[in-house]
Amino acid sequence: MQTMTNTRNSCNGQITAPPGIIDNLSAEALQDLESMMFSYSYRSNVILFTEQEEPAQVFVVMDGAVKLSINSSDGRRLILRIVKKGEIVGLSSALSGTPYEMTAETLYPSKLAPIRRSDFLNFLLRHPEVYQTITRELGHELAMACEQLRTVVLSNSAPEKLARLLLEWGEQGQTTECGTRFRFALTHGEIGEFIGTSRETVTRTLSSFRSRKLVTFQGSTVTIPNRTALASFARG
């Protein structure tokens, strides 16, 4: 697994902040934020920061995805959620000044805009109205964490957990004549870490879903032909 060393393959220059950041920003605040944002390309499986590391930066996801996970002392890992385009990685720790609560790692090749913590905090001091947007981001993070705990702890079976995960990802997918289509780049082992079960169980469950025509796969693209049918498994 790669670390962050020598992972900035190319600097693509100054870029425009994504919609998730510019909502409700004044023209002055937007211009100020964009002056700090430069897009860098990161390969897959690049660790941005680890648990208990002092917060030095926040990362705005411009393209791609970042997975957030926590690790136990015996080496087990639980993936909490996937951060997507327009979201900020490391926000809560940057605001509180406490060590990062989780590990952040690129899921596949991504473009991120790192901003030094001190610069980001000074930006907020210059534009206190932005705290409304930040509060909304933190609320979203909390809601996603609660949903993940609900899936892992309260779901009774692997099919139920996996169905909930697929339906959640499908909410951001594309509606086609064949059903809901979206990119699902997790390996079977990572899916297991996401729903608290083994890789072998994930493989068997996905095979069962395919045979029941609940999902189809083409590379990393997943199609859910009938969300209602898959939702029946999510309800247990």
N, C-alpha and C positions, 0 to 999 in steps of 0.2 A: 504494500500500500504506500502511495507516494505521500510525502509531506509537502508543505508549501514551498520548499526551497526550489528555485529555478523552475517555477511553474508558469510564470507569466510569459507565455510564448510570444505574444504580440500586443502592442498597445495600439488601440484603434482610434485614439484621439478623444477629444471631448465629445460627449454624447448628451442626448436629451433625457431627462428623467422620465421613467415610465409612468403610466396613468395612476398606478397605485400610490405614487408619491405626490403627484402634482394636484390631486384633488383638493380643492378648497385653499390652495396656496395663492397668495397675492403675486402679482407680476414681479415685485421686488424680491420676495422670498424665493420664488422659482429661479430667478436669475442668480441669486446668491447660491442656492443649492447646486445648480448646474455648474457653477464655477469650480466646485470641489469634486465633481464627478468625472472620472475617466474610466473607460471600459477596458478591462484586461481579459484575455482568453485564458481559461483554465481547463486542463485535461480532466478526464473522468477520474474519480477516486482521489482527488486532491483534498487533503485535510486543511481546512481554513483555520480552525482552532479546536482545542480539546477541553474537556471538563477540567475545572479548577485553574485554568489558565487566566491570567489577568486580562481584562478586556482592553484591547488596544485599538480595535477598529469595529465598525459596522460594515456590512457588505450589502449593497443593493443588487438584487438579482435582475439583470437586464435581459438575460436569455438563459435557458437551461433550467436546472433545478439543483437544490442542495438538500441533503437529508440530514436531519437532526436526530441524534441518538444519545442514550445514556448507557453506561456500562457498569456491571456489578464487579465486586472484588474477585469473583471467580471466573471472570472473562465472558460472562453472558452479556448480550447486547439487546436492547430494545429500541427499535426505530420509532421515534415519537411522531414525526410528520415530515412531509416533503415541502420545502419552501420553493415557491414558484415565482415566475416573472412578476416584477413589481413589488415584491415583498422585501423586508429588511431582515438580515440575519444578524443576531447578536444584539438586538435592540434593548432588551430588558437589562442585560448586564452593563451595557454602555451607559444606560441611564442611572442605574443604581451604584455602579462602581464596584460591584461584587464579581467574583470570578465567574466565568462562563459556566452555566449549569449543565451544558451538554456539549457534545462533539458535533461539529459541522463539517460535512464532506460533500464534494460535488458528486452528483449522481451520474451525470454524463457531461460531455464537453459543454461548458457554460461560459457566459460572459457576465462578469461581476464588476461592480464599481465600489472598491473599498474606500472608506472615508475614515480618517483618524478620529478616534473618540473625542479628543480635545476639540477638533474642528467641528464635529457634529454638535457637541454641547454648546460651543460658542454660536453656532448657527441658530440653535434653539433660543439662546439668550437674545440674539438680535431679532428673532421673529417669534415671540411668545405665542402668537396665534396658531403656530404650527402644532402646539401641544394637542390640539383637538384631533389632528390627523394621527399623531403618535398614539394618543389614547385609543383611537379606533384600531390601530395596528395591534396594540397590546391586547385589546379585547378579542380580536380575531385569533391571536396566538393562544389565549386562554381557552376559547371555544374549541379550537382544534385539539388542544391537549386533553380537554374533557371528553371529546368524542373518541379520541384514541384510547383513553382509559376505559370508556364504556365498551369499546370493541374488544379490548384485551381481557378485561376483568369480568364484565357482565355477560358477554356472549358465552353460550354454553358449549359450542362445538366449533371445530375448525371450518366446516362449510359455512356456518353462520358468520364467523369472523371474516372469512375470505370474501363472501358475498357482500358484506358491508363495505369492505375495503374497495372492491371493484366498483360498487355503486357510487361510493364517495369520489373516486377518481373519475368516474363517468360523468359526474355533474359538470366537469369542465371540458367535456368532450364535444365532438362534432356530431350533429344529428344527420344521418344519411338514410337512404332508402333501405339499407341493410340493418340499421339500428344505430346505437350510440357508439362512436369510434373515438379512441384516445390512445395516447402513447403510455405504455406501462413498462418502464425500463428496469424494474427490479428483477434480480435473479430469484430463483425459488428459495435460496437460502436467505436473502434479504426480506422476501415476503414473510418467511417464517419469523424473522426478527421483528417484523412489523406487527404480526398478530400473535406472537408468543407461542409458536408451535415449531415443529421440526421441518426441515427441508423435505424429508420423505413424505410427511403428511401433506404438505403443500402440493407436491407433485401428484399424489394420488387424488387430492381434491380437485385440482385443475383438470386432471384427466376425466374425472367424473362429470365435471361441468361441461367439458367439451362433448362427451358422449351424449349428454342430455341436451346438447345444442343451446346451452345457456350462455356460452361465450365461444368466440372463435379467435384464433391467433394468426397473425401474419407478421413474422419477425417480432418487433417490439410493439406492434399495433394490436390492440384488443378491440373487438366489437362485441357489444351486448345486444343481441337481436331483440330481446324482449325484457325490458327492465322489470316489468311486473313479475315475470316468472322468476328472475334472479332474486327479486325482493322477497319472495316467499321463503327462500333459504335464509335471508338476513333476519327475518322475523323469528326464526327458530321453529 
